[in-house]
Amino acid sequence: MTTEMENSDAEQQQGVKNKSLYEYFVAIALGLMAIGQWGDTKDIAIEAWQLTLSKFTHKYEYESLNHVNVGSNLKYISTHFGQPKLIKKSKYHENLNFAYYLEKKFILTLILEGDRVNAYTITGLVDDFVPYGLLDKREKENTLSIADNYTEFQDFTLDFNNVEFLLVKEELGKEKLFVNQYFGAVGYEQNINASKAEFKGLYEKLNMNDEAPSLLADVKRLTKQVRNNFYGVGEVSLSIVADSVLTDFEYSLYYKK
């Protein structure tokens, strides 16, 4: 009974919020119509609505990101996000480039071979930014930690020198056309619920013996602890994905921190 009441209250609050947003938008549209022709006002009103959604929710960003898929080409992505803010070459694969869209709430990284998207990742830059599933394009719930997102991972990597991160790769098999999912926690300025000392200790243990029986157990424990803010899907190895992650220095430089 308590759960039903909580759900009902949440739905009512969301309904009030949506109504407020709608009323706010209508007021803007009517004001714009009073000072110009409908054709111009329509374009301005659409932009105003998008800005309103972005200010109060993440819905506009989530729906925009739904246009990105493995196999897409850069020209198509550019119709939704414009030109990339930054392009880097892969250190490990001469035919791959990384294209970055550095947005206020997230970083969208395309891993490109020519103009084809072989993989892409999304790094959330605000605590409650959780994009829709990259394969099913549906809203995700109860996926706070890395472990909440995968069934079983086949590879992992971590660092604490250039940027603190823990990334895992889950292979999906032939039913999903052999693509991989990538999840992780990237430090930057966010609290990912793990200290630098924890990353350093695990990193040193990995370098001493990457087959130590306790290492995998430690990694699995950390995936249950840290907050997931990194999402990806694609056809590339985890080392390529890790290579595409901006360092702390690059993040500070491009975001003027």
C-alpha positions as YAML, in Angstrom:
chain: A
units: angstrom
residues:
- id: 1
  name: MET
  ca: [0.00, 0.00, 0.00]
- id: 2
  name: THR
  ca: [2.81, 2.38, 0.90]
- id: 3
  name: THR
  ca: [4.56, 1.72, -2.42]
- id: 4
  name: GLU
  ca: [1.36, 2.40, -4.36]
- id: 5
  name: MET
  ca: [0.87, 5.69, -2.50]
- id: 6
  name: GLU
  ca: [4.50, 6.70, -3.19]
- id: 7
  name: ASN
  ca: [4.09, 5.87, -6.88]
- id: 8
  name: SER
  ca: [0.86, 7.85, -6.99]
- id: 9
  name: ASP
  ca: [2.52, 10.87, -5.34]
- id: 10
  name: ALA
  ca: [5.44, 10.66, -7.76]
- id: 11
  name: GLU
  ca: [3.10, 10.51, -10.75]
- id: 12
  name: GLN
  ca: [1.14, 13.50, -9.47]
- id: 13
  name: GLN
  ca: [4.35, 15.49, -8.94]
- id: 14
  name: GLN
  ca: [5.55, 14.62, -12.43]
- id: 15
  name: GLY
  ca: [2.16, 15.61, -13.85]
- id: 16
  name: VAL
  ca: [2.32, 18.99, -12.09]
- id: 17
  name: LYS
  ca: [5.87, 19.47, -13.38]
- id: 18
  name: ASN
  ca: [4.88, 18.63, -16.97]
- id: 19
  name: LYS
  ca: [1.86, 20.94, -16.74]
- id: 20
  name: SER
  ca: [4.05, 23.77, -15.47]
- id: 21
  name: LEU
  ca: [6.50, 23.25, -18.33]
- id: 22
  name: TYR
  ca: [3.65, 23.23, -20.85]
- id: 23
  name: GLU
  ca: [2.13, 26.42, -19.43]
- id: 24
  name: TYR
  ca: [5.55, 28.06, -19.46]
- id: 25
  name: PHE
  ca: [6.03, 27.09, -23.12]
- id: 26
  name: VAL
  ca: [2.57, 28.30, -24.17]
- id: 27
  name: ALA
  ca: [3.20, 31.66, -22.53]
- id: 28
  name: ILE
  ca: [6.47, 32.01, -24.47]
- id: 29
  name: ALA
  ca: [4.81, 31.00, -27.77]
- id: 30
  name: LEU
  ca: [1.94, 33.48, -27.35]
- id: 31
  name: GLY
  ca: [4.36, 36.25, -26.56]
- id: 32
  name: LEU
  ca: [6.43, 35.48, -29.63]
- id: 33
  name: MET
  ca: [3.35, 35.32, -31.86]
- id: 34
  name: ALA
  ca: [2.43, 38.81, -30.70]
- id: 35
  name: ILE
  ca: [5.67, 40.27, -32.07]
- id: 36
  name: GLY
  ca: [6.19, 38.34, -35.31]
- id: 37
  name: GLN
  ca: [4.85, 36.09, -38.04]
- id: 38
  name: TRP
  ca: [3.96, 32.50, -37.21]
- id: 39
  name: GLY
  ca: [6.62, 30.93, -39.46]
- id: 40
  name: ASP
  ca: [9.48, 32.63, -37.65]
- id: 41
  name: THR
  ca: [7.74, 32.30, -34.31]
- id: 42
  name: LYS
  ca: [7.28, 28.55, -34.82]
- id: 43
  name: ASP
  ca: [11.03, 28.00, -35.21]
- id: 44
  name: ILE
  ca: [11.78, 30.19, -32.21]
- id: 45
  name: ALA
  ca: [9.08, 28.46, -30.17]
- id: 46
  name: ILE
  ca: [10.51, 25.02, -30.95]
- id: 47
  name: GLU
  ca: [13.95, 26.18, -29.88]
- id: 48
  name: ALA
  ca: [12.49, 27.74, -26.73]
- id: 49
  name: TRP
  ca: [10.69, 24.48, -25.90]
- id: 50
  name: GLN
  ca: [13.91, 22.52, -26.34]
- id: 51
  name: LEU
  ca: [15.75, 24.93, -24.05]
- id: 52
  name: THR
  ca: [12.96, 24.67, -21.49]
- id: 53
  name: LEU
  ca: [13.10, 20.86, -21.52]
- id: 54
  name: SER
  ca: [16.88, 20.95, -21.21]
- id: 55
  name: LYS
  ca: [16.75, 23.34, -18.26]
- id: 56
  name: PHE
  ca: [14.27, 21.37, -16.18]
- id: 57
  name: THR
  ca: [14.85, 17.78, -17.39]
- id: 58
  name: HIS
  ca: [17.27, 15.69, -19.46]
- id: 59
  name: LYS
  ca: [14.54, 14.46, -21.82]
- id: 60
  name: TYR
  ca: [15.67, 16.54, -24.81]
- id: 61
  name: GLU
  ca: [19.27, 15.29, -24.48]
- id: 62
  name: TYR
  ca: [18.16, 11.67, -24.04]
- id: 63
  name: GLU
  ca: [15.98, 11.80, -27.16]
- id: 64
  name: SER
  ca: [18.76, 13.47, -29.16]
- id: 65
  name: LEU
  ca: [21.22, 10.76, -28.16]
- id: 66
  name: ASN
  ca: [18.77, 8.12, -29.35]
- id: 67
  name: HIS
  ca: [19.66, 9.13, -32.92]
- id: 68
  name: VAL
  ca: [23.20, 7.78, -32.47]
- id: 69
  name: ASN
  ca: [23.82, 4.14, -33.41]
- id: 70
  name: VAL
  ca: [26.69, 1.83, -34.26]
- id: 71
  name: GLY
  ca: [26.92, 1.92, -38.06]
- id: 72
  name: SER
  ca: [25.75, 5.52, -38.34]
- id: 73
  name: ASN
  ca: [27.91, 7.93, -40.32]
- id: 74
  name: LEU
  ca: [29.37, 11.21, -39.15]
- id: 75
  name: LYS
  ca: [27.34, 13.26, -41.62]
- id: 76
  name: TYR
  ca: [24.09, 11.93, -40.16]
- id: 77
  name: ILE
  ca: [25.22, 12.51, -36.57]
- id: 78
  name: SER
  ca: [26.18, 16.07, -37.51]
- id: 79
  name: THR
  ca: [22.59, 16.83, -38.55]
- id: 80
  name: HIS
  ca: [21.63, 16.34, -34.89]
- id: 81
  name: PHE
  ca: [24.70, 17.58, -33.01]
- id: 82
  name: GLY
  ca: [26.59, 19.77, -35.46]
- id: 83
  name: GLN
  ca: [30.29, 19.35, -36.10]
- id: 84
  name: PRO
  ca: [32.48, 17.68, -33.44]
- id: 85
  name: LYS
  ca: [34.28, 20.05, -31.08]
- id: 86
  name: LEU
  ca: [37.41, 17.90, -31.12]
- id: 87
  name: ILE
  ca: [38.93, 15.07, -33.17]
- id: 88
  name: LYS
  ca: [41.85, 12.88, -32.05]
- id: 89
  name: LYS
  ca: [43.64, 9.95, -33.63]
- id: 90
  name: SER
  ca: [43.77, 6.61, -31.83]
- id: 91
  name: LYS
  ca: [47.17, 5.74, -30.40]
- id: 92
  name: TYR
  ca: [46.64, 2.04, -31.06]
- id: 93
  name: HIS
  ca: [44.80, 1.83, -34.39]
- id: 94
  name: GLU
  ca: [45.89, 4.00, -37.31]
- id: 95
  name: ASN
  ca: [42.50, 3.77, -39.04]
- id: 96
  name: LEU
  ca: [40.46, 4.98, -36.06]
- id: 97
  name: ASN
  ca: [39.66, 8.54, -34.98]
- id: 98
  name: PHE
  ca: [37.77, 9.86, -31.98]
- id: 99
  name: ALA
  ca: [35.24, 12.66, -32.47]
- id: 100
  name: TYR
  ca: [33.99, 14.50, -29.38]
- id: 101
  name: TYR
  ca: [30.84, 16.48, -28.71]
- id: 102
  name: LEU
  ca: [31.57, 18.38, -25.51]
- id: 103
  name: GLU
  ca: [28.17, 19.27, -24.11]
- id: 104
  name: LYS
  ca: [27.26, 20.80, -20.75]
- id: 105
  name: LYS
  ca: [25.65, 17.64, -19.40]
- id: 106
  name: PHE
  ca: [27.60, 14.94, -21.22]
- id: 107
  name: ILE
  ca: [30.46, 14.02, -23.54]
- id: 108
  name: LEU
  ca: [29.48, 12.08, -26.65]
- id: 109
  name: THR
  ca: [32.48, 10.28, -28.15]
- id: 110
  name: LEU
  ca: [32.31, 8.66, -31.58]
- id: 111
  name: ILE
  ca: [34.92, 6.04, -32.46]
- id: 112
  name: LEU
  ca: [35.16, 6.38, -36.21]
- id: 113
  name: GLU
  ca: [36.67, 4.36, -39.03]
- id: 114
  name: GLY
  ca: [36.44, 6.81, -41.89]
- id: 115
  name: ASP
  ca: [32.97, 8.30, -41.41]
- id: 116
  name: ARG
  ca: [31.45, 5.13, -39.91]
- id: 117
  name: VAL
  ca: [30.65, 4.90, -36.19]
- id: 118
  name: ASN
  ca: [32.28, 1.66, -34.99]
- id: 119
  name: ALA
  ca: [31.44, 2.48, -31.37]
- id: 120
  name: TYR
  ca: [30.30, 5.39, -29.27]
- id: 121
  name: THR
  ca: [30.29, 6.30, -25.60]
- id: 122
  name: ILE
  ca: [28.45, 8.80, -23.41]
- id: 123
  name: THR
  ca: [30.00, 10.21, -20.24]
- id: 124
  name: GLY
  ca: [27.49, 11.88, -17.92]
- id: 125
  name: LEU
  ca: [28.73, 15.13, -16.38]
- id: 126
  name: VAL
  ca: [25.86, 15.65, -13.94]
- id: 127
  name: ASP
  ca: [24.93, 13.13, -11.26]
- id: 128
  name: ASP
  ca: [21.44, 12.26, -12.50]
- id: 129
  name: PHE
  ca: [22.26, 12.04, -16.22]
- id: 130
  name: VAL
  ca: [21.39, 8.46, -17.22]
- id: 131
  name: PRO
  ca: [20.75, 8.12, -20.97]
- id: 132
  name: TYR
  ca: [18.23, 5.68, -22.38]
- id: 133
  name: GLY
  ca: [19.59, 2.21, -23.15]
- id: 134
  name: LEU
  ca: [21.97, 2.49, -26.10]
- id: 135
  name: LEU
  ca: [20.53, -0.61, -27.76]
- id: 136
  name: ASP
  ca: [16.84, -0.64, -26.86]
- id: 137
  name: LYS
  ca: [16.54, 3.20, -26.52]
- id: 138
  name: ARG
  ca: [14.39, 2.79, -23.41]
- id: 139
  name: GLU
  ca: [14.53, 4.49, -20.03]
- id: 140
  name: LYS
  ca: [16.73, 2.71, -17.51]
- id: 141
  name: GLU
  ca: [15.93, 2.28, -13.83]
- id: 142
  name: ASN
  ca: [17.93, 1.15, -10.80]
- id: 143
  name: THR
  ca: [21.28, 1.29, -12.58]
- id: 144
  name: LEU
  ca: [23.34, 3.39, -10.18]
- id: 145
  name: SER
  ca: [26.47, 1.23, -9.98]
- id: 146
  name: ILE
  ca: [28.48, -0.36, -12.77]
- id: 147
  name: ALA
  ca: [27.35, -3.79, -11.59]
- id: 148
  name: ASP
  ca: [23.70, -2.75, -11.95]
- id: 149
  name: ASN
  ca: [24.23, -2.45, -15.72]
- id: 150
  name: TYR
  ca: [25.93, -5.68, -16.77]
- id: 151
  name: THR
  ca: [25.09, -9.38, -16.49]
- id: 152
  name: GLU
  ca: [28.70, -10.57, -16.73]
- id: 153
  name: PHE
  ca: [31.71, -8.64, -17.99]
- id: 154
  name: GLN
  ca: [34.52, -10.24, -20.02]
- id: 155
  name: ASP
  ca: [37.18, -7.53, -19.75]
- id: 156
  name: PHE
  ca: [38.05, -4.56, -17.58]
- id: 157
  name: THR
  ca: [40.60, -1.76, -17.42]
- id: 158
  name: LEU
  ca: [41.37, 1.01, -14.96]
- id: 159
  name: ASP
  ca: [43.64, 3.99, -14.49]
- id: 160
  name: PHE
  ca: [44.37, 6.65, -11.94]
- id: 161
  name: ASN
  ca: [47.34, 8.54, -13.49]
- id: 162
  name: ASN
  ca: [45.82, 10.60, -16.30]
- id: 163
  name: VAL
  ca: [42.21, 10.23, -15.19]
- id: 164
  name: GLU
  ca: [40.52, 8.01, -12.62]
- id: 165
  name: PHE
  ca: [38.35, 5.41, -14.33]
- id: 166
  name: LEU
  ca: [37.16, 1.84, -14.16]
- id: 167
  name: LEU
  ca: [35.68, 0.45, -17.38]
- id: 168
  name: VAL
  ca: [34.21, -2.97, -18.17]
- id: 169
  name: LYS
  ca: [33.20, -4.66, -21.42]
- id: 170
  name: GLU
  ca: [30.27, -7.04, -21.77]
- id: 171
  name: GLU
  ca: [30.12, -9.17, -24.93]
- id: 172
  name: LEU
  ca: [26.54, -9.68, -26.12]
- id: 173
  name: GLY
  ca: [26.98, -12.56, -28.59]
- id: 174
  name: LYS
  ca: [25.37, -13.39, -31.90]
- id: 175
  name: GLU
  ca: [21.84, -12.45, -30.83]
- id: 176
  name: LYS
  ca: [23.06, -8.83, -30.59]
- id: 177
  name: LEU
  ca: [25.28, -9.10, -33.70]
- id: 178
  name: PHE
  ca: [28.39, -9.56, -31.54]
- id: 179
  name: VAL
  ca: [28.47, -5.96, -30.36]
- id: 180
  name: ASN
  ca: [29.81, -5.05, -26.94]
- id: 181
  name: GLN
  ca: [28.45, -2.90, -24.16]
- id: 182
  name: TYR
  ca: [30.81, -0.73, -22.13]
- id: 183
  name: PHE
  ca: [30.09, 0.65, -18.67]
- id: 184
  name: GLY
  ca: [32.20, 2.49, -16.19]
- id: 185
  name: ALA
  ca: [32.97, 5.29, -13.79]
- id: 186
  name: VAL
  ca: [35.07, 8.27, -14.88]
- id: 187
  name: GLY
  ca: [36.24, 10.71, -12.21]
- id: 188
  name: TYR
  ca: [36.65, 14.21, -13.64]
- id: 189
  name: GLU
  ca: [34.86, 16.42, -11.10]
- id: 190
  name: GLN
  ca: [32.10, 13.97, -10.21]
- id: 191
  name: ASN
  ca: [31.86, 11.95, -7.02]
- id: 192
  name: ILE
  ca: [31.95, 8.37, -8.26]
- id: 193
  name: ASN
  ca: [31.94, 6.91, -4.76]
- id: 194
  name: ALA
  ca: [35.55, 5.71, -4.79]
- id: 195
  name: SER
  ca: [38.80, 7.29, -3.66]
- id: 196
  name: LYS
  ca: [41.94, 7.79, -5.68]
- id: 197
  name: ALA
  ca: [43.71, 5.50, -3.19]
- id: 198
  name: GLU
  ca: [41.33, 2.66, -4.10]
- id: 199
  name: PHE
  ca: [42.05, 3.11, -7.81]
- id: 200
  name: LYS
  ca: [45.78, 3.35, -7.16]
- id: 201
  name: GLY
  ca: [45.85, 0.20, -5.03]
- id: 202
  name: LEU
  ca: [43.95, -1.82, -7.61]
- id: 203
  name: TYR
  ca: [46.06, -0.37, -10.46]
- id: 204
  name: GLU
  ca: [49.31, -1.38, -8.72]
- id: 205
  name: LYS
  ca: [47.92, -4.83, -8.01]
- id: 206
  name: LEU
  ca: [46.99, -5.21, -11.68]
- id: 207
  name: ASN
  ca: [50.50, -4.22, -12.82]
- id: 208
  name: MET
  ca: [52.15, -6.67, -10.42]
- id: 209
  name: ASN
  ca: [50.06, -9.66, -11.44]
- id: 210
  name: ASP
  ca: [47.08, -9.33, -13.74]
- id: 211
  name: GLU
  ca: [46.14, -12.98, -13.07]
- id: 212
  name: ALA
  ca: [46.04, -12.75, -9.28]
- id: 213
  name: PRO
  ca: [42.94, -14.70, -8.07]
- id: 214
  name: SER
  ca: [41.85, -11.88, -5.79]
- id: 215
  name: LEU
  ca: [42.13, -9.20, -8.49]
- id: 216
  name: LEU
  ca: [38.89, -10.09, -10.29]
- id: 217
  name: ALA
  ca: [37.08, -10.27, -6.95]
- id: 218
  name: ASP
  ca: [38.37, -6.79, -6.07]
- id: 219
  name: VAL
  ca: [37.24, -5.43, -9.43]
- id: 220
  name: LYS
  ca: [33.77, -6.95, -9.05]
- id: 221
  name: ARG
  ca: [33.52, -5.48, -5.57]
- id: 222
  name: LEU
  ca: [34.44, -2.04, -6.91]
- id: 223
  name: THR
  ca: [31.86, -2.30, -9.72]
- id: 224
  name: LYS
  ca: [29.19, -2.73, -7.04]
- id: 225
  name: GLN
  ca: [30.46, 0.33, -5.18]
- id: 226
  name: VAL
  ca: [31.22, 3.03, -7.74]
- id: 227
  name: ARG
  ca: [28.60, 5.15, -9.47]
- id: 228
  name: ASN
  ca: [28.20, 4.39, -13.18]
- id: 229
  name: ASN
  ca: [28.42, 7.48, -15.41]
- id: 230
  name: PHE
  ca: [29.92, 5.96, -18.56]
- id: 231
  name: TYR
  ca: [27.87, 4.13, -21.20]
- id: 232
  name: GLY
  ca: [28.92, 2.74, -24.56]
- id: 233
  name: VAL
  ca: [28.23, 0.24, -27.30]
- id: 234
  name: GLY
  ca: [30.30, -0.90, -30.26]
- id: 235
  name: GLU
  ca: [32.53, -3.30, -32.09]
- id: 236
  name: VAL
  ca: [35.95, -2.33, -30.70]
- id: 237
  name: SER
  ca: [38.17, -3.61, -27.90]
- id: 238
  name: LEU
  ca: [38.10, -2.10, -24.44]
- id: 239
  name: SER
  ca: [41.63, -0.76, -24.91]
- id: 240
  name: ILE
  ca: [40.36, 1.37, -27.80]
- id: 241
  name: VAL
  ca: [37.48, 2.65, -25.66]
- id: 242
  name: ALA
  ca: [39.89, 3.50, -22.83]
- id: 243
  name: ASP
  ca: [42.15, 5.32, -25.32]
- id: 244
  name: SER
  ca: [39.20, 7.52, -26.28]
- id: 245
  name: VAL
  ca: [38.54, 8.77, -22.72]
- id: 246
  name: LEU
  ca: [39.69, 12.36, -22.24]
- id: 247
  name: THR
  ca: [42.37, 12.82, -19.59]
- id: 248
  name: ASP
  ca: [41.86, 15.14, -16.63]
- id: 249
  name: PHE
  ca: [44.12, 17.68, -18.36]
- id: 250
  name: GLU
  ca: [42.15, 17.52, -21.63]
- id: 251
  name: TYR
  ca: [38.83, 17.75, -19.79]
- id: 252
  name: SER
  ca: [40.00, 20.83, -17.86]
- id: 253
  name: LEU
  ca: [41.43, 22.40, -21.00]
- id: 254
  name: TYR
  ca: [38.37, 21.96, -23.22]
- id: 255
  name: TYR
  ca: [35.85, 22.72, -20.50]
- id: 256
  name: LYS
  ca: [37.86, 25.75, -19.26]
- id: 257
  name: LYS
  ca: [38.03, 24.38, -15.72]
...
